[in-house]
Amino acid sequence: MLYQPSTMYHIYNQGNNRQQVFFNLDNYLFFLRKIRSHLLECTDILCYCLMPNHFQRHH
């Protein structure tokens, strides 16, 4: 996928068959650390939502 400059994207992912992807606090924190170390250098995140079986973000 080619991202266009100055465009907003809604990105989400869900566990298979709506299974959980986050099981405890450490899972959420690990995910947030990965976002910080890999995505914030190349994009702005306007908001995000982490739920036990999926995540969403708008950037």
ChimeraX attribute file (.defattr): number of C-alpha atoms within 10 A of each C-alpha:
attribute: neighborCount
match mode: 1-to-1
recipient: residues
	/A:1	3
	/A:2	4
	/A:3	8
	/A:4	8
	/A:5	7
	/A:6	7
	/A:7	7
	/A:8	13
	/A:9	12
	/A:10	10
	/A:11	11
	/A:12	13
	/A:13	11
	/A:14	15
	/A:15	13
	/A:16	10
	/A:17	7
	/A:18	10
	/A:19	11
	/A:20	13
	/A:21	18
	/A:22	19
	/A:23	11
	/A:24	9
	/A:25	8
	/A:26	10
	/A:27	12
	/A:28	15
	/A:29	12
	/A:30	12
	/A:31	13
	/A:32	13
	/A:33	11
	/A:34	11
	/A:35	13
	/A:36	11
	/A:37	9
	/A:38	11
	/A:39	12
	/A:40	11
	/A:41	9
	/A:42	7
	/A:43	10
	/A:44	11
	/A:45	14
	/A:46	9
	/A:47	10
	/A:48	14
	/A:49	10
	/A:50	15
	/A:51	14
	/A:52	16
	/A:53	16
	/A:54	17
	/A:55	17
	/A:56	14
	/A:57	15
	/A:58	14
	/A:59	14
